[in-house]
Amino acid sequence: MATAVPAQRPSLHAHSRYWVVPAVRAVLALAAGAVITFTRDAHTPAFGLIVFGVFAVLDGLVTGILSGMLAGRRITRTLFAVQGGIGVLAGVLALALSGAGLGLYLYLVTVWAALTGMLELYNGVRERGRDAAARDWLITGAITAVLALALLFSPADAVLVIGLFGAWAVIVGVFQAIGAATLRSAARGHSDGPHGAESAS
């Protein structure tokens, strides 16, 4: 009787519940984008700081806590904890100083986007070929870093810079929703065992 050869796992590991993280982040980003897009007289510095502040605090908590619980390697979890802490700090400052004007909005959102974008991009580069979520981290980090550059070189116009953040939120929200669905499907494939995993050729 021939001995069954166990199916090999794919080289990219999909953590069974990590898809929850991009799913929740997608909801938060799409909500922020929708609020900016559909609220009348939304493009004022105070409104921008409040929307950004609420989003940054919630997204920071999700990124830091849930990624710390569900992400892969320890260094990856640590970097996401730092990224989440930056988001919470930026959000708290935005909410506490919501009347400070456009200058503070530009400074906070630009610094937040630069730091968190580079951290997420770095995680994606480090884990590429090892973690199924790495491509999503890389692309999300790159889009966020581009937001920082766009804000850095944009004129100090409230409608433009708040609209840029809203557009970023919609784009990232859609992308993370797709990523969450892909990761969930991959995790289900792993949980199915030999019948759900494809053999390496």
N, C-alpha and C positions, 0 to 999 in steps of 0.2 A: 504493500500500500504506500503510495507516494506521500511524502511529508508535505503538508501545506506550507507554502512560503508566505509569511505575513506581508501584507501590503505595506509599502514604505510611505511614510508621511511626506507630504509636500515640504519643500525647503522653507516655505514661509509659514510661520506658526500663527494661527488665529486663536487668540484667547477667547474662551467661550462666552464671556459676558462683556467684553470690552466694548462691543458695539453700542452698549447703552451710553457710553460717554459721548461719542459723536452725535448720537441721536438727540440727547438732551441739549448739547451745544448747538445743534441745528435749530431746535425749537427756540432757544434763546436768541440766536442771531436773526432768525426770520421774524421773530416778534419785534426786535429792535428796528429792523428794516421796515417793517410794516407801520410801526408807530411813526417813524420819521416820514415815510412816504404819504401816509393817509391822514395825518393830523394837520389841520389848518393852522397857519402861522407857526409851523414847527421849527422854522429855521432861525431861531434866536439863540444867542449864546447860552442863556440860562436853560432853555429847553434842551439844547444839545448836551450840556453838561449833565443834566438830570438823566436823560436817556442813556448816555454813555456810562454814567455812574452806576445806574441800576444794572445795566448789562455787564459791565466789567466786574462788579461784585459777584453776581450770580455765576457768570462764566468762570471767574477765577475760582470760586468754591467748587464748581463741578470739575474743572480741570485739575485742581490740586487734590481734592479729596477722592473723587471717583477714579481718577487715573492712578492715584496712589494705591487704591484697592485693587484695580482691575488690570493695570498695564503690566508689561512683561518684566524686564530686568530691573534691578534696583536702581541703577544709574538713570534709567528712563523715568522711573517713578520720581526720583529726586528732582530731575530737571522739570518735570511737570508740576511738582510741588512748588518749585521756585517760580515757574511761570504763573501758577495760580495765585501765589502770594503777591506778585507784581500786579496782577489784575485787581485783586481785592484792594490793595493799597491805592491804586489809581482811581478805582471806583469810589472809595470812601472820600478821597480828596475832592473828586468832582462833585459829589453830593454835598459835602460840607462847605464847599466854596462855589456853589452854583451861581452865585451872583457876581462872581469875579470878572466875568466878561470873556470876550473872544480869545484874548491872548492866552488865558489859562486853558481854555478848551484846546487850542492848537498845541500848546506845550504838552498837556497831559496825554492827549490822544496820540500825538506823534511819538512821544517817548514810550508810551505803552505799546504801540504797534511795533516800534523798532525792537524793543527788548523781547516781547513775547513772540514776535514773528521770527526773530533769529533763534530763540530757544527751540521753538517748534520745528523750524527748518533744520537745525542741528540734530535734533532727535530723529528726524526723518532720514537724514544723510547717514547717521550712525547705524540705524537699524535697518537700512535698506538691504533686502535680501535675507533678512532674519525675521522680521515681524510683518504680518500682513497689513498692519495699519501704517507702516512707514511711509508709503506713497502718499497717503492722506495727510500725514503730518508734514511731509515735505511741501506739498502743494499749498496747504493752508498756511504754513509758515511763510512761503514765498509771497502769497497774495497779501498777507498781513504786512510783510516788509515793504511791499510795493505801496500799500496804503501810507506807511510812514514817509516814504519818499514823495508821494503825491502831495501829502499835507505839508511837507517841508518846503516844497517849491511852489505851492499854490499861493495866490494872493490872499490877503486876510479878508475874505468875503464869507460871511456867515452862511449864506445860502449854499455856496459852493462847498465849503469844508464840511458842513454838517451833512450835506447831500452825499459827499464822498464816503463818509462813514456809513450812511444808510445803504449806499450801493455795495460797499464791502460786505455789510452784514447780510444782504440778500444773496450775494454770490457765494460767500462762505457757508451760509445756511443751507443753500441748495446742495452745494458740494458735499457738506458733511452728512446731509440726509442720505445722499446716494452712497457715501462711504459706509454709513451705518448699516444700510441694507445689504451691501456687499459683504461686510464683516460678519453680519448675522448669518448670511447664507453659508459663508466659509466655515463658521463655527459649527453650524448644524451638520455640515459635511464631515467635520472631524468627529463629532459626537456619534455619528452613525457607525463608526468603526471601520472595519475593512471594506464593508459594502459602500461606505460613503466617501472613502479616501481613494484617490486615484494613484495607481502605481506609477512610480517613476520609470520612464522609458530608458 
